[in-house]
């Protein structure tokens, strides 16, 4: 009976995603775009799908002892900063400890990338620094959607992981 239930759940999951992409299968070396903020380092790639644009990547906690409840949202903006598509994922269903690297993936449904488009990354999370208690934090950055070049905010080298 359990095998039948598991099989049905897996079949449903596969049938809801007409095109699969290699979520979480990338290494940092496979990801051409990078950004480093005060709290996380990001590496990602984009790929067109029939249903939109896939974004596969990694996040690395470089600041806090523990991060919990992280929610990552990526928005596709046109040149006038109008939101064309948006996807939200929970990249970490558990605590992410200092220097831990974890994958994320999402699909911007119905989207295509055009010159002048931007990707805005926004991450919300709860963080602890040992005995200092829990704080709710948010950070964001915006990049050129086709080159990955940072368009706003301070730029920090993101080469070393």
Backbone as a printed PyTorch tensor [residue, N CA C, xyz], in Angstrom:
tensor([[[  0.8300,  -1.2000,   0.0000],
         [  0.0000,   0.0000,   0.0000],
         [  0.8690,   1.2570,   0.0000]],

        [[  1.9010,   1.2540,   0.8510],
         [  2.7970,   2.4040,   0.9210],
         [  3.4950,   2.6300,  -0.4140]],

        [[  3.9250,   1.5650,  -1.0550],
         [  4.5790,   1.6770,  -2.3510],
         [  3.6360,   2.2950,  -3.3830]],

        [[  2.3740,   1.9260,  -3.3440],
         [  1.3850,   2.4730,  -4.2670],
         [  1.2160,   3.9790,  -4.0400]],

        [[  1.1580,   4.4050,  -2.7840],
         [  1.0030,   5.8290,  -2.4640],
         [  2.2200,   6.6120,  -2.9330]],

        [[  3.4050,   6.1010,  -2.6390],
         [  4.6340,   6.7750,  -3.0680],
         [  4.6820,   6.8740,  -4.5850]],

        [[  4.3170,   5.8110,  -5.2800],
         [  4.3090,   5.8190,  -6.7440],
         [  3.3410,   6.8590,  -7.2880]],

        [[  2.1580,   6.9580,  -6.7040],
         [  1.1760,   7.9500,  -7.1510],
         [  1.6680,   9.3710,  -6.9120]],

        [[  2.2680,   9.6190,  -5.7680],
         [  2.7960,  10.9500,  -5.4710],
         [  3.8870,  11.3160,  -6.4660]],

        [[  4.7890,  10.3930,  -6.7490],
         [  5.8620,  10.6630,  -7.7060],
         [  5.3060,  10.9060,  -9.1020]],

        [[  4.3280,  10.1550,  -9.5130],
         [  3.7090,  10.3420, -10.8160],
         [  3.0670,  11.7210, -10.9120]],

        [[  2.3730,  12.1400,  -9.8680],
         [  1.7530,  13.4690,  -9.8470],
         [  2.8040,  14.5620,  -9.9360]],

        [[  3.8950,  14.4020,  -9.2190],
         [  4.9530,  15.4120,  -9.2430],
         [  5.5540,  15.5340, -10.6350]],

        [[  5.8050,  14.4230, -11.2940],
         [  6.3920,  14.4570, -12.6270],
         [  5.4290,  15.0140, -13.6630]],

        [[  4.1540,  14.7290, -13.5290],
         [  3.1910,  15.2010, -14.5180],
         [  2.8980,  16.6850, -14.3880]],

        [[  3.1950,  17.3000, -13.2510],
         [  2.9320,  18.7280, -13.0900],
         [  4.0530,  19.5820, -13.6460]],

        [[  5.1820,  18.9990, -13.9950],
         [  6.3090,  19.7570, -14.5420],
         [  6.6370,  19.2180, -15.9310]],

        [[  6.0690,  19.8210, -16.9830],
         [  6.2820,  19.2950, -18.3200],
         [  7.7350,  19.3300, -18.7640]],

        [[  8.4920,  20.2690, -18.2650],
         [  9.9050,  20.3230, -18.5980],
         [ 10.6860,  20.3790, -17.3020]],

        [[ 11.5980,  19.4550, -17.1180],
         [ 12.4010,  19.4290, -15.9050],
         [ 13.7560,  20.0490, -16.1990]],

        [[ 14.3010,  20.7100, -15.2210],
         [ 15.6550,  21.2280, -15.3380],
         [ 16.4700,  20.6780, -14.1920]],

        [[ 17.7870,  20.8100, -14.2980],
         [ 18.7030,  20.1480, -13.3560],
         [ 18.8370,  20.9340, -12.0630]],

        [[ 17.7600,  21.0640, -11.3340],
         [ 17.7660,  21.8050, -10.0780],
         [ 18.6860,  21.1420,  -9.0790]],

        [[ 19.5620,  21.9570,  -8.5080],
         [ 20.4300,  21.4560,  -7.4590],
         [ 21.5430,  20.5560,  -7.9470]],

        [[ 21.6990,  20.3860,  -9.2460],
         [ 22.7260,  19.4990,  -9.7700],
         [ 23.9860,  20.2630, -10.1620]],

        [[ 24.0150,  21.5610, -10.0210],
         [ 25.1340,  22.3760, -10.4560],
         [ 26.1730,  22.5390,  -9.3570]],

        [[ 27.4160,  22.7260,  -9.7910],
         [ 28.4730,  23.1440,  -8.8830],
         [ 28.7190,  24.6200,  -9.1420]],

        [[ 29.4480,  25.2650,  -8.2610],
         [ 29.7250,  26.6920,  -8.4460],
         [ 30.4000,  26.9330,  -9.7890]],

        [[ 31.2890,  26.0420, -10.1900],
         [ 31.9960,  26.2040, -11.4620],
         [ 31.0440,  26.1910, -12.6560]],

        [[ 29.8870,  25.5470, -12.5250],
         [ 28.9070,  25.4670, -13.6140],
         [ 28.0280,  26.7120, -13.7230]],

        [[ 28.1150,  27.6000, -12.7520],
         [ 27.1930,  28.7330, -12.6740],
         [ 27.9170,  30.0210, -13.0660]],

        [[ 27.5270,  30.6390, -14.1830],
         [ 28.2810,  31.7800, -14.7090],
         [ 28.0670,  33.1010, -13.9760]],

        [[ 26.9670,  33.2580, -13.2700],
         [ 26.6510,  34.5400, -12.6430],
         [ 26.8780,  34.4520, -11.1440]],

        [[ 27.4670,  35.5320, -10.5810],
         [ 27.8180,  35.5260,  -9.1510],
         [ 27.5270,  36.8850,  -8.5320]],

        [[ 27.2110,  36.8440,  -7.2480],
         [ 27.0560,  38.0780,  -6.4680],
         [ 27.3930,  37.7670,  -5.0180]],

        [[ 28.0490,  38.7190,  -4.3650],
         [ 28.3730,  38.5730,  -2.9520],
         [ 27.7930,  39.7600,  -2.2030]],

        [[ 27.0020,  39.4750,  -1.1750],
         [ 26.4310,  40.5100,  -0.3090],
         [ 27.0180,  40.3220,   1.0870]],

        [[ 26.5560,  41.1060,   2.0530],
         [ 27.0990,  41.0070,   3.4040],
         [ 26.6990,  39.7090,   4.0930]],

        [[ 25.6410,  39.0780,   3.6370],
         [ 25.0960,  37.9080,   4.3180],
         [ 25.2210,  36.6050,   3.5320]],

        [[ 25.0490,  36.6710,   2.2280],
         [ 25.0930,  35.4820,   1.3840],
         [ 25.9270,  35.7350,   0.1420]],

        [[ 26.4820,  34.6570,  -0.3920],
         [ 27.0260,  34.6560,  -1.7430],
         [ 26.0340,  33.8810,  -2.5950]],

        [[ 25.8910,  34.3180,  -3.8280],
         [ 24.9590,  33.6960,  -4.7660],
         [ 25.7210,  33.3100,  -6.0320]],

        [[ 25.3540,  32.2030,  -6.6200],
         [ 25.8220,  31.8100,  -7.9420],
         [ 24.6110,  31.2040,  -8.6420]],

        [[ 24.4170,  31.5250,  -9.9250],
         [ 23.2260,  31.0320, -10.6210],
         [ 23.4320,  31.0100, -12.1210]],

        [[ 22.5130,  30.3290, -12.7780],
         [ 22.4390,  30.3340, -14.2340],
         [ 20.9770,  30.4170, -14.6260]],

        [[ 20.7380,  30.8820, -15.8280],
         [ 19.3830,  30.9280, -16.3700],
         [ 19.3430,  30.0660, -17.6310]],

        [[ 18.1740,  29.5200, -17.9150],
         [ 17.9920,  28.7090, -19.1170],
         [ 16.5470,  28.8390, -19.5770]],

        [[ 16.3450,  29.0220, -20.8890],
         [ 14.9710,  29.0920, -21.3890],
         [ 14.3090,  27.7180, -21.3470]],

        [[ 13.0390,  27.7290, -20.9990],
         [ 12.1940,  26.5310, -21.0370],
         [ 10.9750,  26.8770, -21.8750]],

        [[ 10.2640,  25.8980, -22.3440],
         [  9.0240,  26.1590, -23.0690],
         [  8.0100,  26.8880, -22.2150]],

        [[  8.0820,  26.7060, -20.9040],
         [  7.1200,  27.3140, -19.9770],
         [  7.6300,  28.5900, -19.3280]],

        [[  8.8600,  29.0180, -19.6390],
         [  9.4150,  30.2230, -19.0250],
         [ 10.9250,  30.1730, -18.9590]],

        [[ 11.4760,  30.7450, -17.8980],
         [ 12.9230,  30.7870, -17.7010],
         [ 13.2570,  30.0910, -16.3870]],

        [[ 14.1490,  29.1060, -16.4580],
         [ 14.6050,  28.4010, -15.2550],
         [ 15.7810,  29.1520, -14.6530]],

        [[ 15.7950,  29.2470, -13.3330],
         [ 16.9310,  29.8020, -12.6030],
         [ 17.3710,  28.7340, -11.6090]],

        [[ 18.5950,  28.2570, -11.7860],
         [ 19.1790,  27.2620, -10.8910],
         [ 20.3960,  27.8990, -10.2470]],

        [[ 20.5540,  27.7020,  -8.9420],
         [ 21.6900,  28.3290,  -8.2980],
         [ 22.0220,  27.7740,  -6.9360]],

        [[ 22.9580,  28.4620,  -6.3010],
         [ 23.4280,  28.1160,  -4.9670],
         [ 23.4710,  29.3700,  -4.1150]],

        [[ 23.2090,  29.2210,  -2.8310],
         [ 23.4000,  30.3010,  -1.8610],
         [ 24.3480,  29.7860,  -0.7870]],

        [[ 25.1870,  30.6870,  -0.2930],
         [ 26.1340,  30.3420,   0.7660],
         [ 26.0200,  31.3720,   1.8780]],

        [[ 25.7560,  30.9180,   3.0920],
         [ 25.6860,  31.7780,   4.2740],
         [ 27.1130,  32.1660,   4.6610]],

        [[ 27.4350,  33.4460,   4.5680],
         [ 28.7880,  33.9040,   4.9020],
         [ 28.8070,  34.8200,   6.1200]],

        [[ 27.6810,  34.9820,   6.8110],
         [ 27.6270,  35.9600,   7.8890],
         [ 27.1630,  35.4050,   9.2380]],

        [[ 26.1390,  34.5820,   9.2580],
         [ 25.4620,  34.2340,  10.5050],
         [ 25.7650,  32.8120,  10.9740]],

        [[ 25.6850,  32.6260,  12.2950],
         [ 25.8460,  31.3080,  12.8960],
         [ 24.7800,  30.3540,  12.3550]],

        [[ 23.5280,  30.8090,  12.3010],
         [ 22.4000,  30.0360,  11.7610],
         [ 21.4480,  30.9590,  11.0240]],

        [[ 20.8920,  30.4630,   9.9420],
         [ 19.8170,  31.1430,   9.2200],
         [ 18.6640,  30.1520,   9.1190]],

        [[ 17.4500,  30.6360,   9.3850],
         [ 16.2560,  29.7850,   9.3120],
         [ 15.1690,  30.5010,   8.5210]],

        [[ 14.2560,  29.7290,   7.9770],
         [ 13.0840,  30.2890,   7.3110],
         [ 13.4040,  31.1440,   6.1030]],

        [[ 14.4740,  30.8300,   5.4000],
         [ 14.8640,  31.6410,   4.2410],
         [ 13.8600,  31.4760,   3.1060]],

        [[ 13.4590,  32.6030,   2.5320],
         [ 12.5570,  32.6220,   1.3820],
         [ 13.1890,  33.5160,   0.3300]],

        [[ 13.4400,  32.9650,  -0.8470],
         [ 14.0730,  33.6960,  -1.9390],
         [ 13.0410,  33.9770,  -3.0210]],

        [[ 12.9550,  35.2400,  -3.4350],
         [ 12.0740,  35.6470,  -4.5290],
         [ 12.9270,  36.2810,  -5.6180]],

        [[ 12.7120,  35.8670,  -6.8550],
         [ 13.3860,  36.4760,  -7.9990],
         [ 12.3070,  37.0590,  -8.8960]],

        [[ 12.4820,  38.3400,  -9.2380],
         [ 11.5330,  39.0380, -10.1110],
         [ 12.2310,  39.4090, -11.4080]],

        [[ 11.5530,  39.2060, -12.5220],
         [ 12.0350,  39.6560, -13.8200],
         [ 11.4070,  41.0130, -14.0810]],

        [[ 12.2510,  42.0290, -14.2850],
         [ 11.7940,  43.3950, -14.5310],
         [ 12.2140,  43.8120, -15.9330]],

        [[ 11.3840,  44.6220, -16.5880],
         [ 11.8010,  45.1630, -17.8750],
         [ 12.6210,  46.4330, -17.6430]],

        [[ 13.0140,  47.1050, -18.7020],
         [ 13.8250,  48.3170, -18.5920],
         [ 13.1670,  49.4290, -17.8050]],

        [[ 11.8480,  49.4450, -17.7560],
         [ 11.1080,  50.4550, -16.9910],
         [ 10.8250,  49.9830, -15.5660]],

        [[ 11.4050,  48.8720, -15.1810],
         [ 11.2770,  48.2690, -13.8420],
         [  9.8710,  47.7410, -13.5400]],

        [[  9.1390,  47.4200, -14.5740],
         [  7.8350,  46.7790, -14.4010],
         [  8.0640,  45.2760, -14.2250]],

        [[  7.3870,  44.6710, -13.2420],
         [  7.5350,  43.2410, -12.9840],
         [  6.8410,  42.4570, -14.1000]],

        [[  7.6210,  41.6230, -14.7940],
         [  7.0890,  40.7890, -15.8700],
         [  6.7650,  39.3780, -15.3870]],

        [[  7.5330,  38.8930, -14.4430],
         [  7.3250,  37.5520, -13.8740],
         [  8.0090,  37.5060, -12.5200]],

        [[  7.5380,  36.5850, -11.6890],
         [  8.1080,  36.4740, -10.3460],
         [  7.9660,  35.0330,  -9.8720]],

        [[  8.9740,  34.5630,  -9.1620],
         [  8.9260,  33.2160,  -8.5860],
         [  9.5270,  33.2630,  -7.1910]],

        [[  8.9480,  32.4810,  -6.3000],
         [  9.4230,  32.4070,  -4.9240],
         [  9.6900,  30.9530,  -4.5920]],

        [[ 10.7860,  30.7330,  -3.9160],
         [ 11.1330,  29.3890,  -3.4870],
         [ 11.6800,  29.4410,  -2.0750]],

        [[ 11.6130,  28.3370,  -1.4200],
         [ 12.2510,  28.2120,  -0.1180],
         [ 13.4760,  27.3440,  -0.3610]],

        [[ 14.6500,  27.9640,  -0.5200],
         [ 15.8190,  27.1750,  -0.8860],
         [ 16.3100,  26.2640,   0.2260]],

        [[ 15.9790,  26.5750,   1.4580],
         [ 16.5120,  25.8280,   2.5800],
         [ 15.3800,  25.4400,   3.5220]],

        [[ 14.9730,  24.1780,   3.5250],
         [ 13.9070,  23.7690,   4.4370],
         [ 14.4210,  23.4550,   5.8390]],

        [[ 15.6420,  23.8530,   6.1220],
         [ 16.2550,  23.6090,   7.4270],
         [ 17.1880,  24.7690,   7.7440]],

        [[ 17.8920,  24.6630,   8.8590],
         [ 18.8910,  25.6820,   9.1960],
         [ 20.0270,  25.6540,   8.1850]],

        [[ 20.5000,  26.8420,   7.8520],
         [ 21.7010,  26.9420,   7.0330],
         [ 22.7820,  27.5450,   7.9250]],

        [[ 23.7980,  26.7910,   8.1600],
         [ 24.8730,  27.2090,   9.0600],
         [ 25.9240,  28.0190,   8.3040]],

        [[ 26.7810,  28.6820,   9.0550],
         [ 27.8640,  29.4740,   8.4780],
         [ 28.6630,  28.6310,   7.4800]],

        [[ 28.9200,  29.2050,   6.3210],
         [ 29.6950,  28.5920,   5.2330],
         [ 29.0110,  27.4000,   4.5650]],

        [[ 27.7540,  27.1490,   4.8730],
         [ 27.0200,  26.0630,   4.2170],
         [ 26.4840,  26.5570,   2.8770]],

        [[ 26.5800,  25.7050,   1.8650],
         [ 26.1230,  26.0150,   0.5110],
         [ 24.9470,  25.1070,   0.1850]],

        [[ 23.8460,  25.7120,  -0.2530],
         [ 22.6570,  24.9280,  -0.5920],
         [ 22.0660,  25.3950,  -1.9190]],

        [[ 21.4220,  24.4800,  -2.6590],
         [ 20.8660,  24.8200,  -3.9690],
         [ 19.4790,  25.4580,  -3.8830]],

        [[ 19.1350,  26.1740,  -4.9500],
         [ 17.7670,  26.6530,  -5.1460],
         [ 17.4390,  26.5360,  -6.6260]],

        [[ 16.1600,  26.4760,  -6.9390],
         [ 15.7190,  26.4810,  -8.3290],
         [ 14.3080,  27.0290,  -8.4000]],

        [[ 14.0080,  27.6360,  -9.5220],
         [ 12.6710,  28.1960,  -9.7420],
         [ 12.4620,  28.4060, -11.2270]],

        [[ 11.2180,  28.6320, -11.6100],
         [ 10.8730,  28.9330, -12.9970],
         [ 10.0590,  30.2160, -13.0160]],

        [[ 10.5100,  31.1740, -13.8220],
         [  9.7420,  32.3980, -14.0730],
         [  8.7690,  32.0450, -15.2020]],

        [[  7.5550,  31.6930, -14.8390],
         [  6.5790,  31.1600, -15.7890],
         [  6.1580,  32.2040, -16.8220]],

        [[  6.1140,  31.7610, -18.0710],
         [  5.6750,  32.6060, -19.1680],
         [  6.6610,  33.6920, -19.5540]],

        [[  7.8740,  33.6380, -19.0340],
         [  8.8480,  34.7070, -19.2620],
         [  9.8750,  34.3250, -20.3210]],

        [[ 10.4190,  35.3460, -20.9520],
         [ 11.6020,  35.2210, -21.8020],
         [ 12.5180,  36.3790, -21.4460]],

        [[ 13.8260,  36.1750, -21.5830],
         [ 14.7810,  37.2370, -21.2730],
         [ 15.0730,  38.0440, -22.5220]],

        [[ 15.0600,  39.3700, -22.3770],
         [ 15.3490,  40.2850, -23.4690],
         [ 16.4180,  41.2690, -23.0180]],

        [[ 17.1690,  41.8460, -23.9680],
         [ 18.1530,  42.8650, -23.5830],
         [ 17.4720,  43.9950, -22.8050]],

        [[ 18.1080,  44.4360, -21.7350],
         [ 17.5480,  45.4900, -20.8910],
         [ 16.7550,  44.9730, -19.7060]],

        [[ 16.4080,  43.6880, -19.7090],
         [ 15.6850,  43.1080, -18.5720],
         [ 16.6050,  42.9690, -17.3720]],

        [[ 15.9920,  42.9110, -16.2010],
         [ 16.7270,  42.7900, -14.9440],
         [ 16.1520,  41.6490, -14.1270]],

        [[ 16.9950,  41.0790, -13.2810],
         [ 16.5490,  40.1190, -12.2780],
         [ 16.7980,  40.7330, -10.9140]],

        [[ 15.7480,  40.7810, -10.1010],
         [ 15.8790,  41.2830,  -8.7260],
         [ 15.7600,  40.0930,  -7.7770]],

        [[ 16.8030,  39.8640,  -7.0000],
         [ 16.8340,  38.8010,  -5.9930],
         [ 16.5180,  39.4270,  -4.6460]],

        [[ 15.5860,  38.8340,  -3.9200],
         [ 15.2050,  39.3090,  -2.5840],
         [ 15.1420,  38.0980,  -1.6670]],

        [[ 15.8940,  38.1450,  -0.5640],
         [ 15.8760,  37.0380,   0.3850],
         [ 15.4640,  37.5600,   1.7530]],

        [[ 14.5080,  36.8730,   2.3600],
         [ 14.0340,  37.1680,   3.7160],
         [ 14.3850,  35.9740,   4.5890]],

        [[ 14.8480,  36.2390,   5.8170],
         [ 15.2490,  35.1310,   6.6800],
         [ 15.3620,  35.5860,   8.1270]],

        [[ 15.4020,  34.5960,   9.0250],
         [ 15.6880,  34.8230,  10.4420],
         [ 17.1130,  34.3600,  10.6890]],

        [[ 17.8920,  35.1700,  11.4000],
         [ 19.2970,  34.8410,  11.6300],
         [ 19.6570,  34.9480,  13.0980]],

        [[ 20.5890,  34.1020,  13.5120],
         [ 21.1290,  34.1680,  14.8690],
         [ 22.6480,  34.2170,  14.7860]],

        [[ 23.2090,  34.9720,  15.6970],
         [ 24.6610,  35.0640,  15.8330],
         [ 25.0520,  34.5550,  17.2050]],

        [[ 24.8530,  33.2920,  17.4410],
         [ 25.1650,  32.7300,  18.7490],
         [ 24.1300,  33.1160,  19.7760]],

        [[ 24.5250,  33.8890,  20.7880],
         [ 23.6200,  34.2230,  21.8980],
         [ 22.9210,  35.5660,  21.7330]],

        [[ 23.0530,  36.2080,  20.5820],
         [ 22.4680,  37.5380,  20.3810],
         [ 20.9790,  37.5190,  20.0860]],

        [[ 20.3510,  36.3680,  20.0490],
         [ 18.9310,  36.3010,  19.7430],
         [ 18.6900,  36.1920,  18.2520]],

        [[ 17.4180,  36.2640,  17.8780],
         [ 17.0090,  36.0930,  16.4880],
         [ 16.6230,  37.4410,  15.9050]],

        [[ 17.0630,  37.6990,  14.6960],
         [ 16.6820,  38.9130,  13.9890],
         [ 16.0920,  38.5600,  12.6440]],

        [[ 15.1200,  39.3440,  12.1960],
         [ 14.5240,  39.1680,  10.8740],
         [ 15.2780,  40.0730,   9.9120]],

        [[ 15.7830,  39.5070,   8.8220],
         [ 16.6030,  40.2520,   7.8840],
         [ 16.0790,  40.1100,   6.4620]],

        [[ 16.4730,  41.0890,   5.6430],
         [ 16.1390,  41.0810,   4.2300],
         [ 17.3230,  41.6670,   3.4850]],

        [[ 17.6530,  41.1020,   2.3490],
         [ 18.6390,  41.7360,   1.4790],
         [ 18.2180,  41.5090,   0.0360]],

        [[ 18.6680,  42.3980,  -0.8320],
         [ 18.3030,  42.2780,  -2.2410],
         [ 19.4070,  42.8610,  -3.1120]],

        [[ 19.3830,  42.4560,  -4.3580],
         [ 20.2700,  43.0270,  -5.3650],
         [ 19.6060,  42.8360,  -6.7190]],

        [[ 20.0150,  43.6680,  -7.6810],
         [ 19.4480,  43.6290,  -9.0230],
         [ 20.5860,  43.4830, -10.0230]],

        [[ 20.3750,  42.6070, -11.0030],
         [ 21.3950,  42.3600, -12.0200],
         [ 20.7780,  42.4440, -13.4090]],

        [[ 21.6310,  42.6600, -14.3980],
         [ 21.2090,  42.5580, -15.7820],
         [ 20.8380,  41.0920, -16.0290]],

        [[ 19.6690,  40.8510, -16.5790],
         [ 19.1620,  39.4800, -16.7230],
         [ 19.9770,  38.6460, -17.7040]],

        [[ 20.6100,  39.2780, -18.6700],
         [ 21.3440,  38.5050, -19.6740],
         [ 22.8380,  38.4040, -19.4010]],

        [[ 23.4080,  39.3370, -18.6070],
         [ 24.8530,  39.3010, -18.3370],
         [ 25.1910,  38.9840, -16.8870]],

        [[ 24.2330,  39.1660, -15.9720],
         [ 24.4950,  38.9500, -14.5520],
         [ 25.2040,  40.1030, -13.8740]],

        [[ 25.4760,  41.1870, -14.6030],
         [ 26.1760,  42.3400, -14.0270],
         [ 25.2830,  43.0490, -13.0150]],

        [[ 25.8500,  43.3690, -11.8490],
         [ 25.0960,  44.0540, -10.7970],
         [ 24.7650,  45.4670, -11.2580]],

        [[ 23.5000,  45.8740, -11.0760],
         [ 23.0430,  47.1840, -11.5250],
         [ 22.8660,  48.1780, -10.3960]],

        [[ 22.7130,  47.7050,  -9.1650],
         [ 22.4910,  48.6180,  -8.0390],
         [ 23.1580,  48.0460,  -6.8020]],

        [[ 23.5520,  48.9230,  -5.9060],
         [ 24.1500,  48.4870,  -4.6520],
         [ 25.6550,  48.3570,  -4.7560]],

        [[ 26.2710,  48.0500,  -3.6320],
         [ 27.7130,  47.8730,  -3.5860],
         [ 28.0940,  46.5540,  -4.2410]],

        [[ 29.1680,  46.5810,  -4.9760],
         [ 29.6530,  45.3850,  -5.6440],
         [ 30.8350,  44.8390,  -4.8510]],

        [[ 30.7530,  43.5790,  -4.4720],
         [ 31.8510,  42.9040,  -3.7710],
         [ 32.3250,  41.7480,  -4.6450]],

        [[ 33.6040,  41.4490,  -4.6110],
         [ 34.0860,  40.3120,  -5.4040],
         [ 33.4010,  39.0200,  -4.9690]],

        [[ 32.9630,  38.2350,  -5.9280],
         [ 32.2440,  36.9940,  -5.6150],
         [ 32.9620,  35.7880,  -6.1980]],

        [[ 34.2570,  35.9000,  -6.3910],
         [ 34.9890,  34.8240,  -7.0470],
         [ 35.3050,  33.6640,  -6.1210]],

        [[ 35.7110,  33.9320,  -4.8870],
         [ 36.0970,  32.8530,  -3.9620],
         [ 34.8900,  32.3440,  -3.1930]],

        [[ 34.7460,  31.0430,  -3.1280],
         [ 33.6600,  30.4290,  -2.3720],
         [ 34.2370,  29.7960,  -1.1530]]])
